[in-house]
Amino acid sequence: MDSAARFPVDGEQREWRLPEACTAFTRQLFKESPADRWHLSFQSFQAALIRSAARRFGESSPTAEKIQEYFASLHMRDLALACACADGSENAWNGFVAEYRSYLRAAAAAILRRPIADPAAMDLADSLFADLYGISGGKTGGRSLLRYFHGRSSLKTWLRAVLAQRHIDSIRAEKKFDSLEDGAEDGATRRVPELAVVEIPSDPHRETYLQKFREALTLALASLDARDRERLRLYYAEDRTLAQIGREVGEHESSVSRNLERVRRELRETVEGLLRAEKAAVNGGPAMKDAAAMPGMDDAQIALCIQYAAEDAAIDLDKLFESRKTKKRSGPDRNLEP
């Protein structure tokens, strides 16, 4: 089994190897992931983790504990799904299309500032699927774009970034073509002007979505068991390691990792339920009574709502967790995206 990956440094390919001490942990992650559902092999799963770690650590030599902590922070379900799709799993692709096609069309509509049903928005979203499938020039057998997803952000965050870049590239191509045509009219040779950075128009509903997310997340956090809320506070607001949290709450770090994943899943379900419900309270309790004031959202709107929240640095986790610590968070790896 190959436990190494190659990555570019100054035009050269360097090798990055996974320490043997991490093998048992990667097998545990594989077992806890939905890999079986998509017929994903452990070899492919481990290779995706190694590519991600090589991208994250580069030429440095992190300890096995640091690598395992990094692996635990990844969006593991998304990484396994992307890996299975890149390997050509039919079950994975069916699940991917069902889950992400409407989201991509909603994201494309936001980027173009057009209705979701607008043909241009649907074309922009659907055009991405060829590269995700690994189809180039109408021929199969190419390298799927999903192999470049490393799990550090959610798959939705990554897909929207790729979609936005595709839109920018199309604008640049059009500008370049127009410049060349201008030169052809009078027979003169003209230098194609350097293109300015194209800013993606913002979604006019973004602030409304962010406010709704903050309200739903605050209510969802209030509904959690005190012990679960403490795990989240220590991990997200205090920036504690899994081992440190384990010592604090009296658990093994692997149990901390599993419990954090469980609480994240439950939190997401609660937040989505609050965003979707017009008047129905979720999970009961006095903290949920305010849910009646929140108008309901459909699946595409909820996807964008959570997407914007994941991108927005203004959501103050310290305030949400009522933490006394005001330490500034760094990096995207611990985004609390339910």
C-alpha positions in Angstrom: 0.0 0.0 0.0 1.5 3.4 -1.0 1.5 5.8 1.9 3.2 8.6 0.1 2.1 11.5 -2.1 4.0 13.9 -4.4 3.5 17.6 -4.5 5.1 20.4 -6.5 7.7 22.7 -4.9 9.5 25.3 -7.1 8.7 23.3 -10.3 9.9 20.0 -8.8 7.9 17.1 -7.4 8.6 16.3 -3.8 7.5 13.2 -1.8 5.4 13.4 1.3 5.0 10.2 3.4 2.3 9.4 6.1 3.9 8.2 9.3 3.2 4.5 10.1 1.8 5.6 13.5 -1.1 7.3 11.6 -2.3 4.1 9.8 -4.5 2.9 12.6 -6.2 6.3 12.9 -6.8 6.5 9.1 -8.4 3.0 9.3 -10.6 4.2 12.1 -11.7 7.3 10.1 -12.4 5.0 7.1 -14.5 2.7 9.2 -16.5 5.7 10.6 -17.0 7.3 7.1 -19.8 6.3 4.6 -17.1 4.8 2.3 -18.9 1.4 2.2 -22.0 3.0 0.8 -20.0 4.3 -2.2 -17.7 1.2 -2.6 -14.7 3.3 -1.8 -11.5 1.3 -1.1 -9.3 2.1 1.9 -6.4 2.6 -0.5 -8.2 5.4 -2.3 -9.4 6.9 1.0 -6.0 6.9 2.5 -4.5 8.4 -0.7 -7.0 11.3 -0.5 -6.0 11.9 3.1 -2.3 11.8 2.2 -2.8 14.3 -0.7 -4.7 16.6 1.8 -1.9 16.3 4.4 0.8 16.9 1.7 -1.0 20.1 0.7 -1.4 21.2 4.3 2.1 20.5 5.7 4.3 20.7 2.5 7.9 20.2 3.3 7.5 20.4 7.1 7.6 17.2 9.3 4.6 17.3 11.6 4.2 14.8 14.4 1.7 11.9 14.1 -0.4 13.7 16.7 -0.6 16.9 14.6 -1.4 14.9 11.5 -4.2 13.0 13.3 -5.6 16.2 14.7 -5.6 17.7 11.2 -7.4 14.6 9.8 -10.0 14.9 12.6 -10.7 18.5 11.5 -11.5 17.6 7.9 -14.9 17.4 6.4 -14.6 13.6 6.2 -17.9 12.7 4.6 -17.4 15.3 1.9 -13.8 14.1 1.3 -15.0 10.4 1.0 -17.8 11.4 -1.4 -15.5 13.4 -3.6 -12.9 10.6 -3.6 -15.6 8.0 -4.5 -16.9 10.2 -7.3 -13.4 10.7 -8.7 -12.9 6.9 -8.6 -16.1 6.6 -10.7 -18.5 5.1 -8.2 -22.0 5.2 -9.7 -23.7 5.3 -6.2 -21.5 8.2 -5.2 -22.3 10.1 -8.4 -26.0 9.5 -8.0 -25.8 10.9 -4.4 -23.6 13.8 -5.5 -26.0 14.9 -8.3 -29.1 14.6 -6.0 -27.4 16.6 -3.2 -25.5 19.3 -5.2 -27.1 20.0 -8.5 -29.8 22.3 -7.0 -27.2 23.9 -4.8 -24.9 24.6 -7.7 -27.7 26.2 -9.7 -28.7 28.4 -6.7 -25.0 29.4 -6.3 -24.7 30.2 -10.0 -27.8 32.3 -9.8 -26.3 34.2 -6.9 -23.0 34.8 -8.8 -24.8 36.0 -11.9 -27.5 37.8 -9.9 -30.2 36.1 -11.9 -33.2 33.9 -10.9 -32.4 30.2 -10.2 -34.5 29.1 -13.2 -32.6 31.4 -15.6 -30.9 29.4 -18.4 -27.6 31.2 -17.9 -27.5 30.1 -14.2 -28.3 26.5 -15.1 -25.8 26.4 -17.9 -23.0 27.8 -15.6 -23.8 25.2 -12.9 -24.2 22.3 -15.2 -21.1 23.1 -17.2 -19.1 22.3 -14.1 -20.2 18.6 -14.1 -18.0 17.7 -17.1 -14.8 18.6 -15.2 -16.1 17.0 -12.1 -16.7 13.8 -14.0 -13.3 14.0 -15.6 -14.6 14.6 -19.2 -12.4 16.8 -21.3 -13.3 17.8 -24.8 -16.2 15.3 -24.8 -13.9 12.4 -24.0 -13.9 10.4 -20.8 -10.9 9.2 -18.9 -9.6 12.6 -17.8 -8.6 13.6 -14.3 -11.7 14.5 -12.2 -11.6 18.0 -10.7 -12.7 16.4 -7.5 -9.2 15.0 -6.9 -8.2 18.6 -6.0 -10.7 18.7 -3.1 -8.8 18.2 0.1 -11.6 18.4 2.7 -10.3 21.5 4.5 -13.6 23.3 3.7 -17.0 21.8 3.0 -17.6 20.5 -0.4 -20.2 23.2 -0.9 -17.7 25.9 -0.1 -15.2 24.4 -2.5 -17.7 23.9 -5.3 -18.9 27.5 -5.1 -15.4 28.8 -5.3 -14.7 26.6 -8.4 -18.0 27.9 -9.9 -17.0 31.5 -9.2 -13.6 31.0 -10.7 -15.2 29.5 -13.8 -17.4 32.5 -14.2 -14.4 34.8 -13.9 -12.5 32.8 -16.4 -15.3 33.1 -18.9 -15.5 36.9 -18.5 -11.7 37.1 -19.0 -11.9 34.9 -22.1 -14.7 37.2 -23.5 -12.6 40.3 -22.9 -9.6 38.8 -24.6 -11.7 37.7 -27.6 -13.2 41.2 -27.9 -9.7 42.8 -27.8 -8.4 40.5 -30.5 -11.5 41.3 -32.7 -10.9 45.0 -32.3 -7.4 44.6 -33.6 -8.6 42.5 -36.6 -10.9 45.2 -37.8 -8.2 47.6 -38.9 -5.5 45.0 -39.6 -3.3 46.4 -36.7 -1.7 44.2 -34.2 -2.8 45.2 -30.8 -1.6 44.0 -27.4 -4.4 42.4 -25.4 -4.7 44.7 -22.4 -4.1 43.2 -18.9 -7.3 42.3 -17.4 -8.5 43.8 -14.2 -9.6 41.6 -11.3 -13.3 40.8 -11.8 -15.4 41.1 -8.6 -18.3 38.7 -8.3 -21.5 40.5 -7.6 -22.7 39.8 -4.1 -26.1 38.2 -3.4 -28.5 40.9 -2.3 -30.0 38.4 0.2 -26.7 37.5 1.8 -27.1 39.7 4.9 -30.6 38.4 5.5 -29.4 34.8 5.2 -26.5 35.5 7.6 -28.8 36.9 10.2 -31.2 34.0 9.9 -28.3 31.6 10.4 -27.0 33.4 13.5 -30.5 33.2 15.0 -30.9 29.6 14.2 -27.4 28.6 15.4 -27.9 30.5 18.7 -31.2 28.6 19.3 -29.7 25.3 18.3 -26.7 25.8 20.6 -29.1 26.6 23.5 -30.9 23.3 22.9 -27.8 21.2 23.2 -26.9 19.2 26.3 -24.5 21.1 28.5 -21.7 18.5 28.0 -22.0 18.7 24.2 -22.0 22.5 24.3 -18.9 22.4 26.4 -17.1 20.1 23.9 -17.9 22.6 21.1 -16.9 25.6 23.2 -13.5 24.1 24.0 -12.9 23.0 20.4 -14.1 26.1 18.5 -14.0 29.0 20.9 -11.0 27.9 23.0 -9.0 26.3 20.2 -8.2 23.2 22.4 -6.7 20.1 20.9 -8.6 16.8 21.0 -6.2 15.5 23.6 -6.7 18.6 25.8 -10.5 18.4 25.5 -10.3 14.7 26.4 -8.5 15.5 29.6 -11.0 18.3 30.4 -14.1 16.2 29.9 -12.7 12.8 30.9 -12.7 11.1 27.5 -10.2 9.5 25.1 -9.4 11.8 22.2 -10.9 9.4 19.7 -14.2 9.6 21.7 -13.9 13.4 21.6 -13.6 13.3 17.8 -16.6 11.0 17.5 -18.7 13.1 19.8 -17.8 16.3 18.1 -18.8 14.8 14.8 -22.1 13.6 16.3 -22.9 17.0 17.8 -22.0 18.8 14.5 -24.4 16.5 12.7 -27.2 17.1 15.3 -26.5 20.8 15.3 -26.8 20.9 11.5 -30.1 19.0 11.5 -31.5 21.4 14.1 -30.3 24.5 12.3 -31.7 23.3 9.0 -35.0 22.4 10.7 -35.2 25.9 12.1 -34.4 27.5 8.8 -36.9 25.3 7.0 -39.8 25.6 9.5 -42.2 28.5 9.3 -43.8 28.0 12.7 -42.8 24.5 13.9 -40.4 24.5 16.8 -37.5 22.0 16.7 -36.7 19.7 19.6 -39.1 21.6 21.9 -37.9 23.7 24.8 -38.5 27.4 25.6 -35.4 28.5 23.6 -37.2 27.3 20.4 -40.3 29.5 20.7 -38.7 32.3 18.7 -38.5 30.0 15.7 -42.0 31.1 14.8 -40.7 34.5 13.8 -38.4 33.0 11.1 -39.9 32.5 7.6 -39.2 29.1 6.1 -36.5 28.4 3.5 -36.3 25.8 0.8 -33.3 23.5 0.3 -31.5 25.7 -2.1 -31.8 28.7 0.2 -30.7 26.7 3.2 -27.6 25.6 1.3 -26.7 29.1 0.4 -27.5 30.3 4.0 -25.1 27.8 5.5 -22.5 28.5 2.7 -22.5 32.2 3.5 -22.2 31.6 7.2 -19.2 29.3 6.6 -17.5 32.1 4.6 -18.4 34.9 7.0 -15.7 35.8 9.6 -18.1 38.1 11.4 -19.9 35.3 13.2 -18.5 35.6 16.7 -18.2 32.1 18.1 -16.9 33.5 21.4 -20.2 35.4 21.8 -22.3 32.5 20.8 -20.7 30.2 23.3 -20.5 33.0 25.9 -16.8 32.3 26.3 -14.7 34.5 28.4 -11.8 34.0 26.1 -11.4 36.4 23.2 -8.6 34.6 21.4 -8.7 35.3 17.7 -9.4 32.2 15.6 -7.1 31.4 12.6 -7.6 29.4 9.4 -10.6 27.7 7.9 -10.1 24.3 9.4 -12.4 24.8 12.4 -15.3 26.6 10.8 -18.4 25.7 12.7 -20.5 24.9 9.7 -23.5 22.7 10.9 
